[in-house]
Amino acid sequence: MPNPLAAPALATLLALPAASAPPKPSPALAPLNAAYPDLERLYIDLHQSPELSLHEEKTSAKIADRLRALGYEVTDHVGGFGVVGVMRNGKGPTVLLRADMDALPIEERTGLPYASKVTAKDASGATVPVMHACGHDIHMTSLVGAATLLAKAKSRWKGTVVLVGQPAEELGGGASRMLKDRFMERFPKPDYAISLHDDARLPAGEVGFTPGYMWANVDSVDITVYGRGGHGARPEGTVDPIVIAARIVTALQTIVARENSPFDPAVVTVGSIHGGTKHNIIPDEVKMQLTVRSYEPAVRKKLLAAIERVAKAEAAAGAAPREPLVVVDADGGDAVYNDPALTRRVAGAIAAVLGASNVREMPRVMAGEDFGEWGVAAKCPSTDLWLGATPPAKLAAVGGDATKVPGIHSSEFAPDREPTIKTGAAALTLAALEVLGK
């Protein structure tokens, strides 16, 4: 059954409760087509003017202005550039809808007429290109779309809607910054938290859901290996930290392969290794950067302990003059766990309107997100949905192999904007209506 908001998508049927029933139009979505031109203008503006993490000043102001114009009580500068919009509509549940706002230091190569040409200073002071390569512009536009539809449909729901424009998701600390700014004391505490994330694996017009773990724990580990430098032609008078680091890289691979259960997904990747300045000089130290991914807390703890043990053991075996320094980034993100009951409930509500063939269960990923912190802080069920973004014809042309189309964090990532935005706004609206009072 085609999505009434989008072009026909690849055929994928999910056995949801509404799978055998024909889609039923939702009166709450009726204003969407009329609202779309304004949403498209917002999207293009956001896409052309991206801002890096912790610098979302103009972006947050645009979202705040839109929500105020729709009648929401708006508070800005929450935990930095966070924006919160609240609409109260009688007694009933409180639902939090969240969108992230920051962009990435990537040069856009989509060839779009509205491609970003923005540059900015990064944390190191270097000038870098900036692009919404993760689709946060889609997320924000979908949130404003849902805010518009919910404001126009107040006769159809009871309760409180809390809209969150969150900064610094890409750094992994945006949610915690807003929460530390007394979010739960200053604003209505949510009974449910819902978000979405665009995805190149799905054609535009489709929505995905993942009960249980969806995003992984993310830990960044820095290792400094110490040696005793000297002339490359006289290695006997040195302790070579490059050789020790090489042994560490090799030994780290056995943690996942031999110490971790194959039923508990885990990743240990050495992303960078730097040491030395010249062919014939043995350096005094080597620096390594690792990314570590897991789902279960016990696995996470075990991986980090094993990394430190391996690094120290290999340094001792290589007669290093001192133990290596192993530092775990304190801003590492926690895994996102989607409440299974809530996830299937809102997926069923979306499928009832968009058609069951446009809603499918998706596998979890080892990438990271900090959305889960909202549900944990509020002690409420939460779920993050997938939003298809790739033009259906592009996916069909490669036999549905999403590895052959540009994905998020790619310089060529270009969502199919109209069906993606419309489906995103519809999905958030339908999910909110499902959990709000009737």
C-alpha positions as CSV (number, residue, x, y, z in Angstrom):
1,M,0.0,0.0,0.0
2,P,1.6,3.3,-1.0
3,N,2.3,5.9,1.6
4,P,-0.3,8.6,1.0
5,L,2.4,11.2,1.7
6,A,5.1,9.9,-0.6
7,A,5.9,8.1,-3.8
8,P,5.6,4.2,-3.8
9,A,8.4,2.6,-1.8
10,L,10.1,-0.7,-2.0
11,A,7.8,-3.5,-1.0
12,T,8.4,-4.5,2.6
13,L,5.6,-5.9,4.7
14,L,5.8,-5.9,8.5
15,A,3.5,-8.0,10.6
16,L,2.1,-5.2,12.7
17,P,-1.4,-5.3,14.2
18,A,-2.7,-3.1,11.4
19,A,-1.0,-5.1,8.6
20,S,-4.2,-6.6,7.2
21,A,-6.2,-3.4,7.5
22,P,-6.3,-0.7,4.8
23,P,-4.8,2.7,5.8
24,K,-7.2,5.1,7.5
25,P,-6.7,8.8,6.8
26,S,-6.0,10.8,9.9
27,P,-7.9,14.2,10.1
28,A,-4.9,15.5,12.2
29,L,-2.7,15.3,9.1
30,A,-5.1,17.1,6.8
31,P,-3.3,20.5,7.1
32,L,0.1,19.0,6.2
33,N,0.0,19.6,2.4
34,A,-0.9,23.3,3.0
35,A,1.8,23.6,5.6
36,Y,4.5,22.0,3.5
37,P,5.7,25.0,1.4
38,D,6.6,26.8,4.6
39,L,8.3,23.7,6.1
40,E,10.3,23.4,2.9
41,R,11.5,27.0,3.1
42,L,12.5,26.3,6.7
43,Y,14.4,23.1,5.7
44,I,16.3,24.9,2.9
45,D,17.2,27.7,5.2
46,L,18.5,25.3,7.9
47,H,20.4,23.3,5.3
48,Q,22.1,26.3,3.9
49,S,23.1,27.7,7.3
50,P,24.3,24.9,9.4
51,E,26.1,25.4,12.7
52,L,28.6,23.2,14.5
53,S,27.9,21.6,17.9
54,L,27.7,24.2,20.8
55,H,27.4,27.0,18.2
56,E,23.7,26.6,17.3
57,E,22.8,30.2,18.1
58,K,21.0,31.2,14.9
59,T,19.5,27.7,14.4
60,S,18.0,27.6,17.8
61,A,16.6,31.1,17.4
62,K,14.8,30.0,14.2
63,I,13.3,27.0,15.9
64,A,12.2,29.1,18.9
65,D,10.6,31.8,16.7
66,R,8.6,29.1,14.8
67,L,7.3,27.5,18.0
68,R,6.3,30.9,19.5
69,A,4.4,31.7,16.4
70,L,2.5,28.4,16.8
71,G,1.4,29.3,20.3
72,Y,3.9,27.3,22.3
73,E,5.5,28.6,25.5
74,V,9.1,28.8,24.5
75,T,12.3,28.9,26.6
76,D,15.6,29.2,24.9
77,H,19.2,28.9,26.0
78,V,18.5,25.8,28.0
79,G,21.9,24.0,28.6
80,G,23.5,26.3,26.0
81,F,21.4,26.7,22.9
82,G,18.7,24.3,23.8
83,V,15.1,25.2,23.0
84,V,12.0,24.0,24.8
85,G,8.4,24.6,23.6
86,V,5.4,23.6,25.8
87,M,1.8,23.4,24.8
88,R,-0.7,22.5,27.6
89,N,-4.1,21.2,26.6
90,G,-5.9,20.0,29.7
91,K,-5.3,17.0,31.9
92,G,-3.6,14.1,30.3
93,P,-0.2,12.5,29.6
94,T,2.9,14.5,28.7
95,V,4.9,13.6,25.6
96,L,8.4,14.9,24.8
97,L,9.3,15.2,21.1
98,R,13.0,15.9,20.4
99,A,15.0,17.0,17.4
100,D,18.8,17.6,17.4
101,M,20.2,20.8,15.8
102,D,23.9,20.6,15.2
103,A,25.8,20.0,11.9
104,L,29.1,18.3,11.0
105,P,32.5,19.6,9.8
106,I,32.0,18.1,6.3
107,E,32.2,19.8,2.9
108,E,29.0,19.3,1.1
109,R,29.2,17.6,-2.4
110,T,25.6,17.0,-3.1
111,G,25.4,19.4,-6.1
112,L,22.1,20.7,-4.7
113,P,21.2,24.3,-5.6
114,Y,20.8,25.0,-1.8
115,A,24.0,23.2,-0.8
116,S,25.8,24.6,2.2
117,K,28.8,26.8,1.5
118,V,29.3,27.6,5.2
119,T,32.7,27.5,7.0
120,A,33.3,27.9,10.7
121,K,36.0,27.6,13.3
122,D,36.2,24.2,15.0
123,A,37.3,23.6,18.6
124,S,40.9,23.7,17.6
125,G,40.5,27.1,15.9
126,A,40.8,25.6,12.4
127,T,38.5,26.8,9.6
128,V,36.3,23.9,8.5
129,P,33.4,23.4,6.1
130,V,30.0,22.7,7.7
131,M,27.1,20.6,6.5
132,H,24.0,19.0,7.8
133,A,25.3,15.6,6.7
134,C,23.4,13.7,9.5
135,G,20.1,15.2,8.5
136,H,19.4,17.2,11.7
137,D,17.8,19.8,9.4
138,I,15.3,17.1,8.5
139,H,14.7,16.3,12.2
140,M,14.1,20.0,13.1
141,T,11.7,20.5,10.1
142,S,9.8,17.4,11.0
143,L,9.5,18.6,14.6
144,V,8.2,22.0,13.5
145,G,5.8,20.1,11.2
146,A,4.5,18.0,14.1
147,A,4.3,21.1,16.2
148,T,2.1,22.7,13.5
149,L,-0.2,19.8,13.2
150,L,-0.6,19.2,16.9
151,A,-1.4,22.9,17.4
152,K,-4.1,22.7,14.8
153,A,-5.5,19.5,16.2
154,K,-6.0,20.5,19.9
155,S,-9.5,19.2,19.8
156,R,-8.2,15.7,19.2
157,W,-5.9,15.3,22.2
158,K,-5.5,16.1,25.9
159,G,-2.3,16.5,27.9
160,T,0.9,18.4,27.3
161,V,3.4,18.4,24.4
162,V,7.0,19.3,25.2
163,L,9.1,20.0,22.1
164,V,12.9,19.9,22.5
165,G,15.5,21.4,20.1
166,Q,18.7,19.8,21.3
167,P,22.2,21.1,20.7
168,A,25.5,19.1,20.5
169,E,24.1,15.6,19.7
170,E,27.2,15.0,17.6
171,L,29.4,15.6,20.6
172,G,27.3,13.2,22.7
173,G,26.7,15.8,25.5
174,G,23.8,17.9,24.3
175,A,21.1,16.0,26.1
176,S,23.0,15.9,29.4
177,R,23.7,19.7,29.1
178,M,20.0,20.4,28.9
179,L,19.2,18.0,31.7
180,K,21.8,19.5,34.0
181,D,20.2,22.9,33.4
182,R,17.3,21.6,35.7
183,F,15.2,20.5,32.7
184,M,13.1,18.1,34.8
185,E,12.4,20.8,37.4
186,R,11.7,23.6,35.0
187,F,9.4,21.9,32.5
188,P,6.6,19.3,32.6
189,K,8.1,15.8,33.2
190,P,7.4,13.6,30.3
191,D,5.5,10.3,30.5
192,Y,6.8,9.4,27.1
193,A,9.8,10.5,25.0
194,I,9.8,10.1,21.2
195,S,12.3,11.1,18.5
196,L,13.2,10.1,15.0
197,H,16.4,9.8,12.9
198,D,16.6,9.9,9.1
199,D,18.2,6.8,7.5
200,A,19.5,6.2,4.0
201,R,18.7,2.5,4.3
202,L,15.0,3.2,4.0
203,P,13.3,4.9,1.0
204,A,11.7,8.2,1.6
205,G,8.1,7.7,2.7
206,E,8.9,4.7,5.0
207,V,9.3,4.6,8.8
208,G,11.4,2.0,10.7
209,F,11.3,0.9,14.3
210,T,13.7,-1.1,16.5
211,P,12.4,-2.5,19.7
212,G,15.0,-2.8,22.4
213,Y,18.6,-1.6,21.9
214,M,18.8,0.7,18.8
215,W,22.0,2.7,19.3
216,A,25.2,1.6,21.0
217,N,27.2,2.7,24.0
218,V,30.0,4.9,22.6
219,D,33.3,5.3,24.4
220,S,36.4,7.1,23.0
221,V,39.7,5.9,24.5
222,D,43.0,7.7,24.2
223,I,46.2,5.7,24.8
224,T,49.6,7.3,25.1
225,V,52.5,4.7,24.9
226,Y,55.8,5.9,26.3
227,G,59.2,4.8,25.1
228,R,62.8,6.0,25.1
229,G,63.7,7.7,21.8
230,G,66.9,7.6,19.9
231,H,68.6,7.0,16.5
232,G,66.7,4.6,14.2
233,A,70.0,2.9,13.3
234,R,70.8,2.2,17.0
235,P,67.6,0.6,18.3
236,E,69.4,-1.3,21.0
237,G,69.7,1.9,23.0
238,T,66.0,2.7,22.8
239,V,62.6,1.5,23.8
240,D,60.5,1.8,20.7
241,P,57.0,2.9,21.4
242,I,55.9,2.3,17.8
243,V,56.6,-1.4,18.2
244,I,54.8,-1.5,21.5
245,A,51.8,0.3,20.0
246,A,51.8,-2.1,17.1
247,R,51.6,-5.0,19.5
248,I,48.8,-3.3,21.4
249,V,46.8,-2.8,18.2
250,T,47.2,-6.5,17.4
251,A,46.4,-7.7,20.9
252,L,43.3,-5.5,21.1
253,Q,41.7,-7.5,18.4
254,T,41.5,-10.6,20.7
255,I,39.3,-8.8,23.2
256,V,36.2,-9.1,21.0
257,A,37.3,-12.3,19.3
258,R,38.3,-14.3,22.4
259,E,37.1,-12.5,25.5
260,N,33.6,-11.4,24.6
261,S,30.6,-13.7,23.9
262,P,29.6,-13.7,20.3
263,F,26.0,-13.2,21.5
264,D,27.0,-9.8,22.9
265,P,27.9,-7.3,20.1
266,A,31.0,-5.3,20.6
267,V,33.5,-3.3,18.6
268,V,37.0,-2.1,19.4
269,T,38.5,0.0,16.6
270,V,41.8,1.9,16.6
271,G,40.9,4.9,14.5
272,S,44.3,6.7,14.6
273,I,47.8,6.2,15.6
274,H,50.5,8.9,15.6
275,G,54.2,8.8,16.5
276,G,57.5,9.9,15.2
277,T,58.7,12.7,12.9
278,K,61.4,11.2,10.6
279,H,62.5,8.0,9.0
280,N,65.5,7.5,11.3
281,I,64.2,8.8,14.6
282,I,62.6,6.5,17.2
283,P,60.2,8.7,19.1
284,D,59.6,9.0,22.8
285,E,55.8,8.3,22.6
286,V,53.0,7.2,20.4
287,K,49.4,8.3,20.7
288,M,46.4,6.1,19.8
289,Q,42.7,6.9,19.5
290,L,40.1,4.1,19.9
291,T,36.3,3.9,19.5
292,V,34.6,1.2,21.6
293,R,31.0,0.1,21.0
294,S,28.7,-2.1,23.0
295,Y,25.1,-2.4,24.2
296,E,25.1,-4.1,27.6
297,P,26.6,-2.2,30.6
298,A,28.5,-5.3,31.7
299,V,30.1,-5.8,28.3
300,R,31.0,-2.1,28.2
301,K,32.8,-2.3,31.5
302,K,34.6,-5.5,30.5
303,L,35.8,-4.0,27.2
304,L,37.2,-0.9,28.8
305,A,39.0,-2.9,31.5
306,A,40.5,-5.2,29.0
307,I,41.8,-2.4,26.8
308,E,43.7,-0.9,29.8
309,R,45.0,-4.3,30.8
310,V,46.2,-5.2,27.3
311,A,47.9,-1.8,26.9
312,K,49.7,-2.0,30.2
313,A,50.8,-5.6,29.6
314,E,52.2,-5.0,26.2
315,A,54.1,-1.9,27.5
316,A,55.6,-4.0,30.3
317,A,56.5,-6.7,27.9
318,G,58.3,-4.1,25.8
319,A,60.2,-2.7,28.8
320,A,58.5,0.7,28.5
321,P,60.0,3.2,31.0
322,R,56.4,3.9,32.4
323,E,52.9,2.6,32.1
324,P,50.8,3.9,29.2
325,L,48.3,6.6,29.9
326,V,44.8,5.3,29.2
327,V,42.0,7.9,29.2
328,V,38.3,7.2,28.6
329,D,36.3,10.2,27.4
330,A,33.9,11.2,30.1
331,D,31.3,12.3,27.5
332,G,30.9,8.9,26.0
333,G,27.3,8.2,25.1
334,D,25.1,5.5,26.6
335,A,23.1,3.0,24.5
336,V,19.6,3.9,23.4
337,Y,17.1,1.4,24.5
338,N,13.6,1.6,22.9
339,D,10.8,0.5,25.2
340,P,9.5,-2.5,23.2
341,A,5.8,-1.9,24.1
342,L,5.9,1.8,23.3
343,T,7.8,1.2,20.1
344,R,5.4,-1.4,18.7
345,R,2.4,0.7,19.9
346,V,3.5,3.9,18.0
347,A,4.7,1.8,15.0
348,G,1.2,0.3,14.8
349,A,-0.4,3.7,15.0
350,I,1.8,5.0,12.2
351,A,1.2,1.9,10.1
352,A,-2.6,2.3,10.5
353,V,-2.4,5.6,8.6
354,L,0.6,5.3,6.3
355,G,0.1,1.7,5.5
356,A,1.8,-1.4,7.0
357,S,4.0,-1.8,3.9
358,N,5.6,1.5,4.8
359,V,6.5,0.6,8.4
360,R,9.2,-2.0,9.0
361,E,11.3,-3.4,11.8
362,M,15.0,-2.5,11.4
363,P,18.2,-3.9,12.9
364,R,20.0,-2.1,15.6
365,V,23.2,-0.2,14.8
366,M,26.6,0.3,16.4
367,A,26.5,4.1,15.9
368,G,25.7,6.3,18.8
369,E,23.0,8.8,19.9
370,D,22.2,10.6,23.1
371,F,18.4,10.6,22.8
372,G,18.1,7.7,25.3
373,E,19.2,10.1,28.1
374,W,15.7,11.8,28.0
375,G,13.8,8.6,28.9
376,V,16.4,7.6,31.5
377,A,16.2,11.0,33.2
378,A,12.4,11.1,33.2
379,K,12.2,7.4,34.0
380,C,9.7,7.0,31.2
381,P,9.3,4.8,28.2
382,S,11.0,6.2,25.1
383,T,11.5,5.3,21.5
384,D,13.5,6.6,18.5
385,L,12.1,5.9,15.1
386,W,13.9,5.6,11.7
387,L,12.8,7.9,8.9
388,G,13.5,6.9,5.3
389,A,15.4,9.5,3.4
390,T,16.7,8.0,0.1
391,P,14.8,8.6,-3.1
392,P,13.0,5.2,-3.8
393,A,14.2,5.1,-7.4
394,K,17.8,5.3,-6.2
395,L,17.4,2.4,-3.9
396,A,15.5,0.4,-6.5
397,A,18.3,1.0,-9.0
398,V,20.8,-0.7,-6.7
399,G,18.5,-3.5,-5.8
400,G,17.8,-2.1,-2.4
401,D,21.5,-2.3,-1.4
402,A,21.8,0.8,0.9
403,T,25.6,0.5,0.9
404,K,25.6,1.8,-2.6
405,V,23.8,5.1,-1.9
406,P,25.2,8.0,0.2
407,G,24.3,7.6,3.9
408,I,24.5,9.9,6.9
409,H,27.8,11.6,7.6
410,S,28.6,11.4,3.8
411,S,29.4,14.6,1.9
412,E,26.8,13.4,-0.7
413,F,23.9,12.7,1.7
414,A,20.8,14.4,0.2
415,P,17.4,13.3,1.6
416,D,14.5,13.3,-0.8
417,R,13.1,16.3,1.0
418,E,9.3,16.5,0.4
419,P,8.4,12.8,1.2
420,T,10.9,12.7,4.0
421,I,9.7,15.9,5.7
422,K,6.1,15.0,5.2
423,T,6.5,11.5,6.6
424,G,8.7,12.8,9.5
425,A,6.1,15.3,10.5
426,A,3.3,12.8,10.1
427,A,5.2,10.1,12.1
428,L,5.9,12.4,15.1
429,T,2.3,13.6,15.1
430,L,0.8,10.2,14.9
431,A,3.1,8.9,17.6
432,A,2.2,11.8,19.9
433,L,-1.5,11.4,19.3
434,E,-1.2,7.7,20.1
435,V,0.1,8.4,23.7
436,L,-1.7,11.6,24.5
437,G,-5.2,11.7,26.1
438,K,-8.0,11.4,23.6
